[in-house]
């Protein structure tokens, strides 16, 4: 994981959770502004990303033709290495990792969880499941969830996985013969390897990232290069196979968010309006379940606003943090979040792009007798 120490005396940490296919390096633009404002910043690598990988082959003696291919040398053998019998890389492991990370690595008492895309989903799920554990075991008050003072969701994906969980659909769950455990069947290997090799191609990565950004200049070549280098880890393809076939969690995103609301944990919904995947509908839907949340919409900005429009995201995060969990000794100039629906402010990015930040609420098909175009997905607007 990566860490930036607070530049001011403080007992507050911001823990950043990354999306699928990237790692802690995706948050490098947040380290300095947040630490200078009085917050220690941690960016954790999920198992199967960044620098968080098995250090030995979890399923050795795979096919000879794979042993010299970057990204696929490990994990495709027919036997399981000791200690990996129950290891399945996926959301259940990541949620456990988050709770353990907060407990063992984050020294500050107060914690803000923030996540983009999959990271936002995991922030909600981890908090809810830690709350369930606390309710069932009555552990001491220093349990990780008791330290969470806020959650910031940045274009959070509201779903993950396609194999249903056993508790909700046991009959359909049982129809899938393999659910991510080692060893990986040959049929799954043959299915996932071509897919993985296509996705990890730098040109494919750059095309996909440019598809979800609103910046006409694109994402450049450095980020795709770093992602491709990460995907060359010997266990890369095996981890990808496990992630794809891991069953869904017992709690849905909606159910987990409901638990966060019940706990009255302050929540920030921060959504790039031009995201072609997590369109404005999903932000408004989350707000409907968490009406006390601060719901801010950034435009133009896509699926990863913290990377595409970092100054704007940092400004929003700092205004919200000052409101919900201020650093005691912070000396930065304080600005408030917009208070009323439709109120906005503008931030200039380093390349002079002007990004509008607008407070949103429930979807409004019409406003003042006219179609509320800014509540429609960008692709719908482009049709007219």
C-alpha positions, -999 to +999 in steps of 0.1 A: +000+000+000+010+036-003+008+062+025+012+100+028+016+112+064-005+142+075+015+174+073-004+187+104-011+171+138-042+150+132-058+116+141-078+112+109-070+089+080-085+087+045-083+052+031-086+051-007-099+019-024-092+015-061-113+002-089-110-030-109-079-033-130-059-005-114-041-001-080-031+024-054-011+044-080-045+056-094-048+080-064-014+097-066-031+130-072-049+128-039-019+122-016-004+157-014-036+179-012-052+157+015-021+152+036-013+190+035-048+196+048-043+175+078-053+140+068-031+109+066-038+091+033-036+054+026-042+037-007-045+000-004-038-025-032-065-052-034-051-087-035-045-094-072-035-058-080-006-034-076+020-050-053-005-073-035+000-107-049+008-143-038+046-146-033+046-182-045+027-201-071-007-209-055-013-238-079+021-250-092+031-273-121+008-257-146+009-264-184+044-261-199+033-238-226+023-212-200+055-212-179+072-186-200+042-164-207+041-132-186+009-130-166+000-166-168+029-187-153+012-193-119-021-206-107-030-231-134-016-263-119-037-293-107-026-291-071-029-264-045+000-250-026-002-251+012-021-222+027-040-214-005-067-241-002-094-216+008-080-185-009-103-171-036-094-136-049-126-116-051-150-094-031-152-116+000-114-116+003-112-079-004-137-070+022-118-091+048-086-074+036-101-039+041-111-047+077-077-062+085-059-033+068-078-007+090-072-028+121-035-035+115-021-008+093-041+024+099-027+040+130-050+070+131-082+065+153-107+081+128-111+067+093-128+079+062-133+053+035-133+065-001-135+044-032-140+047-070-160+022-090-154-012-075-137+006-046-169+025-038-188-008-038-163-024-015-163+006+009-201+002+014-199-036+016-170-037+040-186-012+064-219-030+064-203-065+069-181-051+097-212-037+113-229-072+111-198-088+127-199-062+155-236-068+162-231-106+163-199-108+184-201-077+206-164-071+202-147-042+220-154-007+207-121-004+189-134-028+162-126-013+127-161-003+119-164+019+150-135+040+136-152+047+103-165+083+104-175+087+068-177+071+034-171+088+000-183+071-031-168+082-064-189+067-093-194+036-072-205+006-091-238-007-076-232-043-084-204-069-088-202-105-099-227-125-120-229-158-101-257-154-075-249-159-038-260-191-021-282-174+005-304-156-021-306-182-049-293-216-037-306-236-067-290-213-093-258-211-072-255-249-072-257-250-110-222-235-113-196-262-108-167-239-101-168-207-080-132-195-079-114-219-057-080-235-067-072-254-087-086-237-118-103-261-142-088-264-177-121-253-192-121-221-172-084-215-181-091-219-218-120-194-215-103-167-195-068-167-209-077-152-243-100-127-226-073-117-201-046-113-228-069-091-249-078-069-219-042-064-207-029-053-241-017-016-236-037-005-266-069-022-253-064-006-219-059+028-234-090+025-256-111+014-227-099+042-204-105+068-231-140+054-236-149+062-199-132+096-197-148+129-207-115+146-213-110+149-251-072+146-246-076+111-232-057+095-204-023+094-221+000+064-223+015+063-188-015+049-169-022+021-195+015+012-193+014+009-155-017-012-157-002-035-183+030-039-163+009-049-132-010-075-153+024-092-162+025-107-127+028-145-129-005-149-111-023-122-131-045-145-153-053-169-125-064-140-103-086-127-131-102-161-135-110-162-098-124-127-097-147-133-127-162-165-111-165-154-075-201-155-064-219-123-053-218-113-017-247-120+006-255-083+008-263-063-022-250-028-026-285-014-018-287-035+014-252-025+025-260+011+018-291+008+039-270-004+069-246+026+064-277+049+065-290+031+097-256+037+114-259+074+103-224+073+088-219+106+068-218+098+031-206+117+001-218+107-034-194+122-059-203+113-095-189+123-129-219+130-151-204+118-183-196+083-171-210+059-198-212+031-173-224+046-140-248+071-155-265+098-134-294+074-127-272+054-104-261+084-084-297+095-079-307+060-070-280+058-043-292+092-030-327+079-028-315+053-003-292+078+015-311+111+014-289+126+041-259+122+019-242+150+001-247+143-036-224+162-060-222+159-097-191+168-117-192+178-153-175+172-176-161+142-159-162+105-165-159+072-146-127+080-127-131+117-117-102+115-091-078+108-120-095+127-148-104+158-128-082+156-096-083+192-085-121+191-086-123+159-067-098+171-041-117+203-036-150+184-031-134+159-007-118+186+014-150+207+016-169+176+027-141+165+051-140+199+067-178+196+072-179+160+086-145+153+100-123+184+102-086+181+110-082+199+143-051+219+133-060+224+096-053+260+085-065+258+050-091+283+038-126+268+044-153+267+018-187+251+021-204+226-001-234+239-021-264+238+001-294+238-022-302+215-052-288+230-084-263+252-066-228+249-080-192+261-081-164+257-106-129+244-104-101+249-129-080+219-136-043+221-143-049+221-180-074+249-177-105+228-181-134+242-162-153+216-141-187+224-127-197+208-093-235+208-088-255+196-058-280+171-069-310+153-054-336+129-067-340+127-105-360+155-121-374+147-155-386+183-157-375+215-141-392+248-145-414+234-172-385+222-193-366+189-197-339+187-171-311+178-195-284+178-169-301+148-152-299+127-183-269+105-192-245+122-217-252+096-244-289+104-242-282+141-245-260+134-276-290+121-295-307+155-295 
